[in-house]
């Protein structure tokens, strides 16, 4: 099995497990309920992983959720490690994934351009 395939499968597995742990085990009122773990990017040495999250809501909610997840990263890691068998469970770092909003902004701009081009 190639490293890329293994890394892809590991990232996918970690995304599912971390998402489940945040949803069911982390009890922090500062974590917004409209949160999605969009991607996990584990390092080559498998000791650290960036967890990208998307939060629907105002920037203040995103910042509050990110801060709460960063403070709970140890708990999330320990709880997720119980559900996945790995020699070393990576240290988690949470980051905001802004790609969903950027896509929405681009779609909105394209729609405006189409409306301006083809007024009815």
N, C-alpha and C positions, 0 to 999 in steps of 0.2 A: 504494500500500500504506500502510495507516495505521501510525502510530508504535507503537501497542499490539501490532499483529500482528507487526511487525518485532521489537520487543522480546521478545515471547513466543517467537518462533522463535530469536532470538539466545540467550536464556536457556536454551532447550532444547538447542541445539547446544553451548553452553558446558558445560552439565551433563554431557552425554555425553563430550565431549572431556576435561574435567578428571577425570572419573571414570576414564576409560581411562588417562590419564597417571599418576594416583595408583596405579592397580592395576598397571600394567606398567613404568613408568619410575622411580618413586620407590622407592629401596631404603633404607628406614629401619625398623629393627626396632621402633621405638616406635609405628609406625602399625599399629593393630589391623586384622586381616584381615577382620573383620566390620564393614566400613565401607561406607556408602552415601552418595553425594552425592544429597541429596533435592531440592535446589532451588538455582538460581542467580538472583540478583537484581541485574541490572546497572543502574548509575545512568543518569539521563537523558542525561548528557554522554558516556556510554560509557567513562569513564576509570577507573571502579572497579566492583567486583562483590563482593557478599557471597555466599559459597559455604556453604550449609547442609549439614551432614553429620549422619548418624545412626550411632552406634556401639552395637552390642549388647555389653553387658558392664557391669562395675562402674564407678562414677564415676571411679575412679583411672585406668582404661583410657581413658575418654573424655577426661579432662584431658590425659593423656600423648599421646594421638593428636592432639588439638587443638593442643597445643604444638608437636609435631613438624611438623604441617602448616603452622602459622604460620611456622616457621623455614624450611620448604621452599617457601613461597609464591612466591618469586622464580623458583626452578627450575621449579615447576609452571607458572607463567605463561609462561616462555620456551619450555618444551617444548610446551605447548598452543598457543602462538602459531605454531609451525612447522606445526601441523596445521590451523589455521584462518586464512583470509585476512581480516584486519581492518586498517584503517588504524592504529588504536591498540589494543593488547591491554590490557584493563583490569587494574588492580592488584587482586590477590585478597586478600580477608579471609575467613578461615574462622570459622564460628560453629556451635555445636552446635544441632541441631534436636531439641528435646525433644518434639515433637508426637506421634511414634510411641508413646513411653512414656506420655504423657498419655492417649492413646486406649486403650492397654492397661489403664491404671489405671481409666478410666471403665468399660470393658467388664467388668472384674473387679468393680467396685462394683455395676454393674447386675445382673450374675449373682448376687451375694450377695443383693441386694434381691429378685430373683425367687425364689431358694431360700427366703428368709425368708417371703415372701408365700405361697408354694405348697409347704409341706413335704409330703413324700410318705410 
